[in-house]
Amino acid sequence: GPAGLMGPRGNTGAPGPFPGVLPRGITVRGNWVAGSSVGNTGTAYASISFGFTFASAPTFNYVPGPASVPAGCSGGTSGNPTAQPGNLCLYLTSWALNTTGATPADSNAWGALFAVKPINSSLAFGGQGTWAATSP
């Protein structure tokens, strides 16, 4: 614009660096999918990235359905994933019938890696769902 003209002053932003360690009680959410094609005898791995750094790695919880929700995931569903502070909750939306479930492989302050294994290695396997993680 023309020299000398200024608009209204904006609000001061939060001090950097962005975002640093996420404060306790902030929940992040996402989707996941893991699996493999017919004839794969191994394990399929999938990763979750929080997009933020937590103060410490959260506890991994697998939620296969509404009848088996662990305390760290209370109140959550695959359509509305939640997690209590310090927990990562992996909610199941749908599995191929040939899958044992998801188990943690590694986790840290910024994400997690989990494994999916087949019951019968001659069939395709896998699943999908949602997740929520709340900073400790």
N, CA, C and O atoms as a GROMACS GRO file, in nm:
protein
  544
    1GLY      N    1   0.083  -0.118   0.000
    1GLY     CA    2   0.000   0.000   0.000
    1GLY      C    3   0.087   0.124   0.000
    1GLY      O    4   0.210   0.116   0.002
    2PRO      N    5   0.022   0.237  -0.002
    2PRO     CA    6   0.096   0.364  -0.003
    2PRO      C    7   0.179   0.379   0.125
    2PRO      O    8   0.139   0.333   0.232
    3ALA      N    9   0.293   0.444   0.112
    3ALA     CA   10   0.381   0.467   0.227
    3ALA      C   11   0.308   0.548   0.333
    3ALA      O   12   0.233   0.640   0.301
    4GLY      N   13   0.331   0.514   0.459
    4GLY     CA   14   0.274   0.591   0.568
    4GLY      C   15   0.141   0.539   0.619
    4GLY      O   16   0.097   0.581   0.726
    5LEU      N   17   0.072   0.449   0.546
    5LEU     CA   18  -0.055   0.396   0.591
    5LEU      C   19  -0.033   0.260   0.657
    5LEU      O   20   0.037   0.174   0.603
    6MET      N   21  -0.094   0.241   0.776
    6MET     CA   22  -0.079   0.115   0.849
    6MET      C   23  -0.215   0.065   0.894
    6MET      O   24  -0.304   0.143   0.928
    7GLY      N   25  -0.231  -0.064   0.893
    7GLY     CA   26  -0.353  -0.125   0.944
    7GLY      C   27  -0.345  -0.140   1.094
    7GLY      O   28  -0.246  -0.101   1.156
    8PRO      N   29  -0.450  -0.198   1.154
    8PRO     CA   30  -0.447  -0.218   1.299
    8PRO      C   31  -0.340  -0.320   1.338
    8PRO      O   32  -0.309  -0.411   1.262
    9ARG      N   33  -0.285  -0.303   1.457
    9ARG     CA   34  -0.181  -0.391   1.507
    9ARG      C   35  -0.242  -0.526   1.546
    9ARG      O   36  -0.346  -0.529   1.613
   10GLY      N   37  -0.180  -0.635   1.507
   10GLY     CA   38  -0.227  -0.770   1.541
   10GLY      C   39  -0.185  -0.810   1.681
   10GLY      O   40  -0.103  -0.744   1.744
   11ASN      N   41  -0.244  -0.921   1.728
   11ASN     CA   42  -0.208  -0.974   1.859
   11ASN      C   43  -0.069  -1.034   1.857
   11ASN      O   44  -0.025  -1.085   1.754
   12THR      N   45   0.000  -1.028   1.969
   12THR     CA   46   0.132  -1.086   1.981
   12THR      C   47   0.119  -1.239   1.987
   12THR      O   48   0.037  -1.291   2.064
   13GLY      N   49   0.196  -1.308   1.909
   13GLY     CA   50   0.193  -1.453   1.906
   13GLY      C   51   0.267  -1.514   2.024
   13GLY      O   52   0.337  -1.445   2.098
   14ALA      N   53   0.250  -1.644   2.040
   14ALA     CA   54   0.320  -1.718   2.146
   14ALA      C   55   0.470  -1.716   2.119
   14ALA      O   56   0.511  -1.718   2.003
   15PRO      N   57   0.551  -1.714   2.224
   15PRO     CA   58   0.696  -1.716   2.203
   15PRO      C   59   0.741  -1.847   2.142
   15PRO      O   60   0.680  -1.951   2.168
   16GLY      N   61   0.845  -1.844   2.062
   16GLY     CA   62   0.897  -1.964   1.999
   16GLY      C   63   0.984  -2.043   2.093
   16GLY      O   64   0.999  -2.001   2.207
   17PRO      N   65   1.044  -2.155   2.053
   17PRO     CA   66   1.019  -2.215   1.922
   17PRO      C   67   0.886  -2.289   1.918
   17PRO      O   68   0.838  -2.336   2.021
   18PHE      N   69   0.827  -2.298   1.801
   18PHE     CA   70   0.699  -2.366   1.786
   18PHE      C   71   0.721  -2.513   1.766
   18PHE      O   72   0.813  -2.550   1.693
   19PRO      N   73   0.644  -2.598   1.826
   19PRO     CA   74   0.565  -2.570   1.945
   19PRO      C   75   0.639  -2.607   2.072
   19PRO      O   76   0.584  -2.591   2.181
   20GLY      N   77   0.766  -2.656   2.060
   20GLY     CA   78   0.834  -2.704   2.179
   20GLY      C   79   0.768  -2.832   2.226
   20GLY      O   80   0.711  -2.904   2.145
   21VAL      N   81   0.775  -2.862   2.355
   21VAL     CA   82   0.708  -2.980   2.410
   21VAL      C   83   0.562  -2.943   2.432
   21VAL      O   84   0.530  -2.841   2.493
   22LEU      N   85   0.472  -3.029   2.382
   22LEU     CA   86   0.329  -3.004   2.394
   22LEU      C   87   0.287  -3.007   2.541
   22LEU      O   88   0.324  -3.101   2.612
   23PRO      N   89   0.211  -2.908   2.588
   23PRO     CA   90   0.167  -2.909   2.728
   23PRO      C   91   0.079  -3.030   2.759
   23PRO      O   92   0.016  -3.086   2.669
   24ARG      N   93   0.075  -3.070   2.885
   24ARG     CA   94  -0.005  -3.184   2.930
   24ARG      C   95  -0.152  -3.165   2.892
   24ARG      O   96  -0.208  -3.056   2.902
   25GLY      N   97  -0.213  -3.277   2.848
   25GLY     CA   98  -0.357  -3.278   2.824
   25GLY      C   99  -0.401  -3.238   2.684
   25GLY      O  100  -0.521  -3.232   2.658
   26ILE      N  101  -0.309  -3.211   2.593
   26ILE     CA  102  -0.345  -3.177   2.455
   26ILE      C  103  -0.355  -3.307   2.375
   26ILE      O  104  -0.263  -3.389   2.378
   27THR      N  105  -0.467  -3.326   2.302
   27THR     CA  106  -0.489  -3.448   2.225
   27THR      C  107  -0.468  -3.423   2.076
   27THR      O  108  -0.516  -3.323   2.022
   28VAL      N  109  -0.395  -3.513   2.012
   28VAL     CA  110  -0.380  -3.513   1.866
   28VAL      C  111  -0.442  -3.642   1.814
   28VAL      O  112  -0.446  -3.742   1.885
   29ARG      N  113  -0.491  -3.639   1.690
   29ARG     CA  114  -0.563  -3.754   1.634
   29ARG      C  115  -0.520  -3.779   1.489
   29ARG      O  116  -0.463  -3.692   1.424
   30GLY      N  117  -0.550  -3.901   1.441
   30GLY     CA  118  -0.521  -3.932   1.303
   30GLY      C  119  -0.582  -4.065   1.263
   30GLY      O  120  -0.660  -4.124   1.337
   31ASN      N  121  -0.546  -4.110   1.144
   31ASN     CA  122  -0.592  -4.237   1.087
   31ASN      C  123  -0.473  -4.328   1.067
   31ASN      O  124  -0.360  -4.282   1.056
   32TRP      N  125  -0.498  -4.460   1.062
   32TRP     CA  126  -0.392  -4.556   1.036
   32TRP      C  127  -0.443  -4.668   0.945
   32TRP      O  128  -0.563  -4.694   0.937
   33VAL      N  129  -0.350  -4.732   0.878
   33VAL     CA  130  -0.379  -4.850   0.797
   33VAL      C  131  -0.252  -4.935   0.794
   33VAL      O  132  -0.141  -4.881   0.785
   34ALA      N  133  -0.268  -5.067   0.803
   34ALA     CA  134  -0.153  -5.158   0.799
   34ALA      C  135  -0.198  -5.290   0.741
   34ALA      O  136  -0.312  -5.332   0.762
   35GLY      N  137  -0.111  -5.357   0.667
   35GLY     CA  138  -0.144  -5.487   0.612
   35GLY      C  139  -0.050  -5.527   0.502
   35GLY      O  140   0.049  -5.459   0.474
   36SER      N  141  -0.082  -5.641   0.440
   36SER     CA  142   0.002  -5.693   0.334
   36SER      C  143  -0.081  -5.781   0.241
   36SER      O  144  -0.193  -5.822   0.274
   37SER      N  145  -0.025  -5.808   0.126
   37SER     CA  146  -0.095  -5.887   0.026
   37SER      C  147  -0.081  -6.037   0.050
   37SER      O  148  -0.008  -6.078   0.140
   38VAL      N  149  -0.149  -6.117  -0.028
   38VAL     CA  150  -0.148  -6.262  -0.017
   38VAL      C  151  -0.005  -6.315  -0.028
   38VAL      O  152   0.074  -6.268  -0.110
   39GLY      N  153   0.027  -6.414   0.056
   39GLY     CA  154   0.156  -6.481   0.047
   39GLY      C  155   0.268  -6.416   0.125
   39GLY      O  156   0.380  -6.465   0.123
   40ASN      N  157   0.240  -6.308   0.195
   40ASN     CA  158   0.344  -6.245   0.275
   40ASN      C  159   0.347  -6.314   0.411
   40ASN      O  160   0.248  -6.310   0.485
   41THR      N  161   0.458  -6.377   0.444
   41THR     CA  162   0.467  -6.450   0.570
   41THR      C  163   0.521  -6.365   0.684
   41THR      O  164   0.534  -6.413   0.796
   42GLY      N  165   0.552  -6.241   0.656
   42GLY     CA  166   0.613  -6.155   0.757
   42GLY      C  167   0.513  -6.076   0.838
   42GLY      O  168   0.398  -6.115   0.856
   43THR      N  169   0.561  -5.966   0.887
   43THR     CA  170   0.484  -5.874   0.969
   43THR      C  171   0.472  -5.742   0.895
   43THR      O  172   0.569  -5.697   0.834
   44ALA      N  173   0.355  -5.681   0.899
   44ALA     CA  174   0.337  -5.548   0.842
   44ALA      C  175   0.352  -5.445   0.954
   44ALA      O  176   0.297  -5.462   1.062
   45TYR      N  177   0.425  -5.339   0.927
   45TYR     CA  178   0.445  -5.233   1.024
   45TYR      C  179   0.380  -5.105   0.975
   45TYR      O  180   0.374  -5.079   0.854
   46ALA      N  181   0.331  -5.025   1.068
   46ALA     CA  182   0.278  -4.893   1.035
   46ALA      C  183   0.326  -4.796   1.142
   46ALA      O  184   0.355  -4.835   1.255
   47SER      N  185   0.335  -4.670   1.105
   47SER     CA  186   0.383  -4.571   1.200
   47SER      C  187   0.279  -4.461   1.220
   47SER      O  188   0.197  -4.434   1.133
   48ILE      N  189   0.287  -4.399   1.334
   48ILE     CA  190   0.203  -4.285   1.370
   48ILE      C  191   0.298  -4.173   1.410
   48ILE      O  192   0.386  -4.193   1.493
   49SER      N  193   0.280  -4.056   1.352
   49SER     CA  194   0.358  -3.939   1.391
   49SER      C  195   0.263  -3.838   1.455
   49SER      O  196   0.163  -3.800   1.395
   50PHE      N  197   0.296  -3.796   1.576
   50PHE     CA  198   0.209  -3.703   1.646
   50PHE      C  199   0.210  -3.563   1.585
   50PHE      O  200   0.113  -3.489   1.599
   51GLY      N  201   0.319  -3.526   1.518
   51GLY     CA  202   0.331  -3.391   1.464
   51GLY      C  203   0.380  -3.292   1.570
   51GLY      O  204   0.409  -3.177   1.539
   52PHE      N  205   0.389  -3.338   1.693
   52PHE     CA  206   0.435  -3.258   1.807
   52PHE      C  207   0.523  -3.347   1.893
   52PHE      O  208   0.522  -3.469   1.879
   53THR      N  209   0.599  -3.287   1.982
   53THR     CA  210   0.682  -3.363   2.075
   53THR      C  211   0.614  -3.366   2.211
   53THR      O  212   0.577  -3.261   2.265
   54PHE      N  213   0.599  -3.484   2.267
   54PHE     CA  214   0.546  -3.500   2.402
   54PHE      C  215   0.662  -3.496   2.502
   54PHE      O  216   0.778  -3.511   2.462
   55ALA      N  217   0.632  -3.478   2.628
   55ALA     CA  218   0.736  -3.478   2.732
   55ALA      C  219   0.798  -3.617   2.747
   55ALA      O  220   0.914  -3.629   2.787
   56SER      N  221   0.721  -3.723   2.717
   56SER     CA  222   0.771  -3.860   2.722
   56SER      C  223   0.683  -3.947   2.632
   56SER      O  224   0.576  -3.904   2.588
   57ALA      N  225   0.729  -4.069   2.605
   57ALA     CA  226   0.652  -4.160   2.520
   57ALA      C  227   0.523  -4.202   2.591
   57ALA      O  228   0.526  -4.238   2.709
   58PRO      N  229   0.409  -4.199   2.521
   58PRO     CA  230   0.284  -4.243   2.582
   58PRO      C  231   0.274  -4.395   2.586
   58PRO      O  232   0.346  -4.465   2.516
   59THR      N  233   0.184  -4.446   2.669
   59THR     CA  234   0.155  -4.588   2.678
   59THR      C  235   0.070  -4.630   2.558
   59THR      O  236  -0.028  -4.564   2.525
   60PHE      N  237   0.108  -4.740   2.491
   60PHE     CA  238   0.036  -4.790   2.374
   60PHE      C  239  -0.084  -4.872   2.419
   60PHE      O  240  -0.071  -4.962   2.502
   61ASN      N  241  -0.202  -4.842   2.363
   61ASN     CA  242  -0.325  -4.917   2.390
   61ASN      C  243  -0.390  -4.954   2.258
   61ASN      O  244  -0.402  -4.870   2.168
   62TYR      N  245  -0.433  -5.079   2.245
   62TYR     CA  246  -0.506  -5.124   2.127
   62TYR      C  247  -0.652  -5.143   2.166
   62TYR      O  248  -0.682  -5.211   2.264
   63VAL      N  249  -0.743  -5.083   2.088
   63VAL     CA  250  -0.886  -5.088   2.118
   63VAL      C  251  -0.958  -5.158   2.002
   63VAL      O  252  -0.994  -5.093   1.904
   64PRO      N  253  -0.980  -5.292   2.013
   64PRO     CA  254  -1.041  -5.365   1.903
   64PRO      C  255  -1.192  -5.344   1.890
   64PRO      O  256  -1.249  -5.378   1.786
   65GLY      N  257  -1.256  -5.288   1.991
   65GLY     CA  258  -1.400  -5.264   1.983
   65GLY      C  259  -1.453  -5.204   2.111
   65GLY      O  260  -1.380  -5.194   2.210
   66PRO      N  261  -1.581  -5.164   2.112
   66PRO     CA  262  -1.639  -5.095   2.228
   66PRO      C  263  -1.646  -5.181   2.354
   66PRO      O  264  -1.658  -5.126   2.463
   67ALA      N  265  -1.641  -5.313   2.341
   67ALA     CA  266  -1.649  -5.400   2.459
   67ALA      C  267  -1.516  -5.413   2.531
   67ALA      O  268  -1.511  -5.469   2.641
   68SER      N  269  -1.408  -5.364   2.472
   68SER     CA  270  -1.276  -5.381   2.533
   68SER      C  271  -1.194  -5.252   2.527
   68SER      O  272  -1.087  -5.249   2.466
   69VAL      N  273  -1.245  -5.146   2.590
   69VAL     CA  274  -1.175  -5.018   2.592
   69VAL      C  275  -1.093  -5.009   2.721
   69VAL      O  276  -1.150  -5.010   2.830
   70PRO      N  277  -0.960  -5.000   2.710
   70PRO     CA  278  -0.878  -4.990   2.831
   70PRO      C  279  -0.898  -4.855   2.900
   70PRO      O  280  -0.945  -4.759   2.838
   71ALA      N  281  -0.863  -4.847   3.028
   71ALA     CA  282  -0.882  -4.725   3.107
   71ALA      C  283  -0.816  -4.603   3.043
   71ALA      O  284  -0.870  -4.492   3.052
   72GLY      N  285  -0.701  -4.621   2.980
   72GLY     CA  286  -0.631  -4.509   2.917
   72GLY      C  287  -0.702  -4.451   2.797
   72GLY      O  288  -0.664  -4.346   2.746
   73CYS      N  289  -0.808  -4.520   2.751
   73CYS     CA  290  -0.883  -4.477   2.632
   73CYS      C  291  -1.030  -4.455   2.663
   73CYS      O  292  -1.111  -4.443   2.571
   74SER      N  293  -1.067  -4.450   2.791
   74SER     CA  294  -1.208  -4.444   2.830
   74SER      C  295  -1.281  -4.329   2.762
   74SER      O  296  -1.230  -4.218   2.751
   75GLY      N  297  -1.403  -4.360   2.717
   75GLY     CA  298  -1.486  -4.261   2.650
   75GLY      C  299  -1.465  -4.251   2.501
   75GLY      O  300  -1.540  -4.179   2.434
   76GLY      N  301  -1.366  -4.319   2.447
   76GLY     CA  302  -1.336  -4.308   2.305
   76GLY      C  303  -1.398  -4.417   2.222
   76GLY      O  304  -1.431  -4.525   2.272
   77THR      N  305  -1.414  -4.388   2.093
   77THR     CA  306  -1.460  -4.485   1.993
   77THR      C  307  -1.379  -4.465   1.867
   77THR      O  308  -1.304  -4.368   1.856
   78SER      N  309  -1.394  -4.556   1.770
   78SER     CA  310  -1.321  -4.537   1.644
   78SER      C  311  -1.370  -4.414   1.570
   78SER      O  312  -1.294  -4.354   1.493
   79GLY      N  313  -1.496  -4.373   1.592
   79GLY     CA  314  -1.548  -4.253   1.528
   79GLY      C  315  -1.516  -4.126   1.604
   79GLY      O  316  -1.526  -4.016   1.547
   80ASN      N  317  -1.479  -4.138   1.730
   80ASN     CA  318  -1.442  -4.024   1.814
   80ASN      C  319  -1.327  -4.068   1.906
   80ASN      O  320  -1.348  -4.089   2.025
   81PRO      N  321  -1.205  -4.083   1.848
   81PRO     CA  322  -1.094  -4.135   1.927
   81PRO      C  323  -1.050  -4.038   2.036
   81PRO      O  324  -1.036  -3.918   2.013
   82THR      N  325  -1.030  -4.093   2.157
   82THR     CA  326  -0.980  -4.014   2.270
   82THR      C  327  -0.870  -4.092   2.339
   82THR      O  328  -0.855  -4.212   2.319
   83ALA      N  329  -0.794  -4.021   2.421
   83ALA     CA  330  -0.689  -4.084   2.501
   83ALA      C  331  -0.672  -4.002   2.628
   83ALA      O  332  -0.678  -3.879   2.624
   84GLN      N  333  -0.650  -4.069   2.739
   84GLN     CA  334  -0.620  -4.001   2.865
   84GLN      C  335  -0.475  -3.953   2.858
   84GLN      O  336  -0.396  -4.008   2.782
   85PRO      N  337  -0.438  -3.850   2.938
   85PRO     CA  338  -0.300  -3.801   2.934
   85PRO      C  339  -0.198  -3.914   2.951
   85PRO      O  340  -0.212  -3.999   3.039
   86GLY      N  341  -0.097  -3.914   2.864
   86GLY     CA  342   0.008  -4.014   2.869
   86GLY      C  343  -0.026  -4.143   2.797
   86GLY      O  344   0.043  -4.243   2.815
   87ASN      N  345  -0.132  -4.143   2.714
   87ASN     CA  346  -0.175  -4.264   2.643
   87ASN      C  347  -0.188  -4.240   2.493
   87ASN      O  348  -0.224  -4.131   2.449
   88LEU      N  349  -0.156  -4.344   2.416
   88LEU     CA  350  -0.184  -4.352   2.273
   88LEU      C  351  -0.287  -4.462   2.257
   88LEU      O  352  -0.265  -4.574   2.304
   89CYS      N  353  -0.399  -4.433   2.192
   89CYS     CA  354  -0.506  -4.530   2.175
   89CYS      C  355  -0.527  -4.556   2.026
   89CYS      O  356  -0.562  -4.465   1.951
   90LEU      N  357  -0.506  -4.680   1.986
   90LEU     CA  358  -0.522  -4.724   1.848
   90LEU      C  359  -0.657  -4.793   1.837
   90LEU      O  360  -0.675  -4.903   1.888
   91TYR      N  361  -0.753  -4.728   1.770
   91TYR     CA  362  -0.889  -4.780   1.757
   91TYR      C  363  -0.906  -4.853   1.625
   91TYR      O  364  -0.862  -4.806   1.520
   92LEU      N  365  -0.970  -4.968   1.632
   92LEU     CA  366  -0.999  -5.049   1.514
   92LEU      C  367  -1.128  -5.004   1.448
   92LEU      O  368  -1.230  -4.989   1.515
   93THR      N  369  -1.124  -4.982   1.316
   93THR     CA  370  -1.246  -4.957   1.239
   93THR      C  371  -1.285  -5.085   1.165
   93THR      O  372  -1.400  -5.127   1.170
   94SER      N  373  -1.186  -5.147   1.096
   94SER     CA  374  -1.214  -5.275   1.030
   94SER      C  375  -1.084  -5.352   1.005
   94SER      O  376  -0.981  -5.294   0.973
   95TRP      N  377  -1.092  -5.484   1.022
   95TRP     CA  378  -0.981  -5.576   0.998
   95TRP      C  379  -1.017  -5.671   0.885
   95TRP      O  380  -1.134  -5.704   0.865
   96ALA      N  381  -0.916  -5.714   0.814
   96ALA     CA  382  -0.930  -5.835   0.736
   96ALA      C  383  -0.943  -5.948   0.839
   96ALA      O  384  -0.885  -5.937   0.947
   97LEU      N  385  -1.015  -6.051   0.810
   97LEU     CA  386  -1.039  -6.157   0.908
   97LEU      C  387  -0.913  -6.232   0.948
   97LEU      O  388  -0.913  -6.304   1.047
   98ASN      N  389  -0.807  -6.217   0.873
   98ASN     CA  390  -0.686  -6.295   0.892
   98ASN      C  391  -0.580  -6.222   0.977
   98ASN      O  392  -0.461  -6.244   0.957
   99THR      N  393  -0.622  -6.137   1.070
   99THR     CA  394  -0.525  -6.057   1.144
   99THR      C  395  -0.540  -6.078   1.295
   99THR      O  396  -0.652  -6.084   1.347
  100THR      N  397  -0.427  -6.090   1.364
  100THR     CA  398  -0.430  -6.113   1.508
  100THR      C  399  -0.456  -5.986   1.587
  100THR      O  400  -0.508  -5.993   1.699
  101GLY      N  401  -0.424  -5.870   1.533
  101GLY     CA  402  -0.438  -5.744   1.604
  101GLY      C  403  -0.311  -5.663   1.594
  101GLY      O  404  -0.216  -5.705   1.528
  102ALA      N  405  -0.308  -5.549   1.658
  102ALA     CA  406  -0.193  -5.461   1.652
  102ALA      C  407  -0.116  -5.468   1.783
  102ALA      O  408  -0.175  -5.468   1.891
  103THR      N  409   0.017  -5.474   1.774
  103THR     CA  410   0.102  -5.475   1.892
  103THR      C  411   0.209  -5.367   1.877
  103THR      O  412   0.256  -5.342   1.765
  104PRO      N  413   0.250  -5.304   1.987
  104PRO     CA  414   0.352  -5.199   1.976
  104PRO      C  415   0.487  -5.257   1.938
  104PRO      O  416   0.526  -5.364   1.984
  105ALA      N  417   0.558  -5.186   1.852
  105ALA     CA  418   0.693  -5.226   1.816
  105ALA      C  419   0.794  -5.129   1.875
  105ALA      O  420   0.904  -5.169   1.915
  106ASP      N  421   0.759  -5.000   1.882
  106ASP     CA  422   0.846  -4.898   1.939
  106ASP      C  423   0.764  -4.772   1.957
  106ASP      O  424   0.671  -4.748   1.880
  107SER      N  425   0.796  -4.693   2.055
  107SER     CA  426   0.730  -4.563   2.070
  107SER      C  427   0.828  -4.466   2.133
  107SER      O  428   0.923  -4.506   2.200
  108ASN      N  429   0.803  -4.339   2.109
  108ASN     CA  430   0.887  -4.235   2.167
  108ASN      C  431   0.802  -4.109   2.184
  108ASN      O  432   0.679  -4.114   2.170
  109ALA      N  433   0.864  -3.998   2.212
  109ALA     CA  434   0.792  -3.874   2.243
  109ALA      C  435   0.726  -3.810   2.122
  109ALA      O  436   0.649  -3.716   2.138
  110TRP      N  437   0.754  -3.858   2.001
  110TRP     CA  438   0.693  -3.797   1.883
  110TRP      C  439   0.616  -3.893   1.794
  110TRP      O  440   0.569  -3.853   1.688
  111GLY      N  441   0.603  -4.020   1.837
  111GLY     CA  442   0.523  -4.113   1.759
  111GLY      C  443   0.540  -4.256   1.803
  111GLY      O  444   0.598  -4.285   1.907
  112ALA      N  445   0.488  -4.346   1.720
  112ALA     CA  446   0.494  -4.488   1.755
  112ALA      C  447   0.499  -4.573   1.628
  112ALA      O  448   0.456  -4.530   1.521
  113LEU      N  449   0.550  -4.693   1.643
  113LEU     CA  450   0.554  -4.793   1.538
  113LEU      C  451   0.482  -4.915   1.594
  113LEU      O  452   0.508  -4.957   1.707
  114PHE      N  453   0.391  -4.973   1.515
  114PHE     CA  454   0.321  -5.093   1.562
  114PHE      C  455   0.322  -5.199   1.454
  114PHE      O  456   0.344  -5.170   1.336
  115ALA      N  457   0.296  -5.324   1.496
  115ALA     CA  458   0.304  -5.439   1.407
  115ALA      C  459   0.168  -5.505   1.392
  115ALA      O  460   0.088  -5.508   1.486
  116VAL      N  461   0.143  -5.558   1.272
  116VAL     CA  462   0.023  -5.637   1.243
  116VAL      C  463   0.071  -5.768   1.184
  116VAL      O  464   0.152  -5.769   1.091
  117LYS      N  465   0.022  -5.881   1.239
  117LYS     CA  466   0.066  -6.013   1.193
  117LYS      C  467  -0.053  -6.094   1.144
  117LYS      O  468  -0.164  -6.078   1.194
  118PRO      N  469  -0.029  -6.183   1.044
  118PRO     CA  470  -0.137  -6.268   0.994
  118PRO      C  471  -0.156  -6.394   1.079
  118PRO      O  472  -0.062  -6.441   1.142
  119ILE      N  473  -0.276  -6.446   1.080
  119ILE     CA  474  -0.304  -6.576   1.141
  119ILE      C  475  -0.258  -6.685   1.044
  119ILE      O  476  -0.194  -6.782   1.084
  120ASN      N  477  -0.292  -6.668   0.917
  120ASN     CA  478  -0.256  -6.763   0.812
  120ASN      C  479  -0.177  -6.687   0.706
  120ASN      O  480  -0.231  -6.599   0.639
  121SER      N  481  -0.049  -6.720   0.691
  121SER     CA  482   0.039  -6.643   0.602
  121SER      C  483   0.006  -6.658   0.454
  121SER      O  484   0.062  -6.584   0.373
  122SER      N  485  -0.083  -6.749   0.416
  122SER     CA  486  -0.118  -6.764   0.275
  122SER      C  487  -0.233  -6.671   0.234
  122SER      O  488  -0.273  -6.671   0.118
  123LEU      N  489  -0.285  -6.593   0.328
  123LEU     CA  490  -0.396  -6.502   0.300
  123LEU      C  491  -0.354  -6.358   0.325
  123LEU      O  492  -0.264  -6.331   0.404
  124ALA      N  493  -0.420  -6.266   0.258
  124ALA     CA  494  -0.396  -6.124   0.282
  124ALA      C  495  -0.438  -6.090   0.426
  124ALA      O  496  -0.524  -6.155   0.483
  125PHE      N  497  -0.375  -5.987   0.481
  125PHE     CA  498  -0.409  -5.946   0.618
  125PHE      C  499  -0.394  -5.796   0.633
  125PHE      O  500  -0.323  -5.731   0.556
  126GLY      N  501  -0.461  -5.742   0.732
  126GLY     CA  502  -0.446  -5.600   0.760
  126GLY      C  503  -0.570  -5.539   0.821
  126GLY      O  504  -0.667  -5.610   0.849
  127GLY      N  505  -0.567  -5.410   0.842
  127GLY     CA  506  -0.678  -5.338   0.901
  127GLY      C  507  -0.660  -5.190   0.893
  127GLY      O  508  -0.561  -5.140   0.840
  128GLN      N  509  -0.758  -5.118   0.948
  128GLN     CA  510  -0.752  -4.972   0.948
  128GLN      C  511  -0.829  -4.918   1.067
  128GLN      O  512  -0.908  -4.990   1.128
  129GLY      N  513  -0.806  -4.794   1.098
  129GLY     CA  514  -0.876  -4.733   1.209
  129GLY      C  515  -0.831  -4.591   1.234
  129GLY      O  516  -0.779  -4.524   1.146
  130THR      N  517  -0.854  -4.546   1.356
  130THR     CA  518  -0.818  -4.411   1.398
  130THR      C  519  -0.730  -4.421   1.523
  130THR      O  520  -0.718  -4.528   1.583
  131TRP      N  521  -0.670  -4.310   1.561
  131TRP     CA  522  -0.588  -4.307   1.682
  131TRP      C  523  -0.601  -4.170   1.749
  131TRP      O  524  -0.633  -4.070   1.685
  132ALA      N  525  -0.574  -4.171   1.877
  132ALA     CA  526  -0.564  -4.046   1.955
  132ALA      C  527  -0.450  -4.062   2.053
  132ALA      O  528  -0.428  -4.171   2.107
  133ALA      N  529  -0.377  -3.954   2.077
  133ALA     CA  530  -0.270  -3.953   2.175
  133ALA      C  531  -0.281  -3.822   2.252
  133ALA      O  532  -0.299  -3.716   2.194
  134THR      N  533  -0.270  -3.831   2.385
  134THR     CA  534  -0.278  -3.712   2.469
  134THR      C  535  -0.148  -3.696   2.544
  134THR      O  536  -0.098  -3.790   2.605
  135SER      N  537  -0.094  -3.576   2.539
  135SER     CA  538   0.036  -3.550   2.598
  135SER      C  539   0.036  -3.571   2.748
  135SER      O  540  -0.059  -3.532   2.817
  136PRO      N  541   0.142  -3.633   2.800
  136PRO     CA  542   0.150  -3.663   2.944
  136PRO      C  543   0.173  -3.535   3.028
  136PRO      O  544   0.181  -3.542   3.151
   0.00000   0.00000   0.00000
